[in-house]
């Protein structure tokens, strides 16, 4: 069941990158959105198939998203970077909890 947030974040990142490209013709936004979205998608697939390191990959993607969008959100206060950094924070918290539960059996 924890693959659903990863798939959702994959779609949101892809759309966020497309919006960044559409608004400012920013190719880095498009590439970053597609790349982080692909990592989320791969993590969701690994989680769904009950393979190793799915939650860790989703946590890594969440952390990368947070560190990439957080400073831009603080600097520009634009809605897309702000919402992406908030979603990255929430996703990082969720997958941190899942990794902890997986490691320590809580």
Secondary structure, DSSP 8 states (H G I E B T S, - for coil): -THHHHHHHHHHHHHHHHHHHHHH--HHHHHHHHHHHHHHHHHHHHHHTT-TTHHHHHHHHHHHHHHHHHHHHHHH--HHHHHHHHHHHHHHHHHHHHHHHHHH--
